[in-house]
Amino acid sequence: YELAKFEQIPNLLSHDPRLLEAVEKGAPSTELNLLLAQWLKQSLADTIYVHDKTGLVIASSNYQQADTFVGS
């Protein structure tokens, strides 16, 4: 049940052109970080992040924290 409440998040994110552009560029995006932080508030998830095809996190809702996932 706990995971079921989050299953729509990837689907919603995958249709946002800002996310698609950031993934294509493969570079960190301040705009995408802000967007993920907004979505986090609505989703009640702990963290939302996006990684490139190599697994490098290029954006995260925790981008302003000392232990951010961005760049890892």
ABEGO torsion letter per residue (X at the ends): XAAAAAAAAAAAAAABAAAAAAAAAGBBBAAAAAAAAAAAAAAGBABBBBBBAAGBBABBAAAABAABABGX
